[in-house]
Amino acid sequence: MPQDKGARVCLTLRVPGLDTQAVRRAVHRALGDRIDVYTLAVDTRRAVTTLQLRVRRGALAALMDAVMAGLPEAEFGAIARAPDAVDLQVLH
């Protein structure tokens, strides 16, 4: 059964450190427009920033290569099917 290369998946990525602006800059520098949407969370106890990157399944290998080249300190986590719709909320 062929996989839908247009289907989206979420990749968990953990980056050591708490400087979210530095992590964001590094992610954007390494990945550019390869990701659709991402979320970012900080674990102050473990001093780790965790990202959920949403990307097309067919682009996942290239995205992972770019992460390894641009963020060698990052650690890959789970890959899961992304929800069909993404709800974005703007907080004021």
Buried (B, 14 or more C-beta within 10 A) or exposed (E): EEEEEEEBBBBBBBBEEBEBEEBBEBBEEBBEEBBBEBEBEBEEEEEBBBBBBBBBBEBBEEBBEBBEEBBEEBEEBEBEEBEEEEEEEEEE
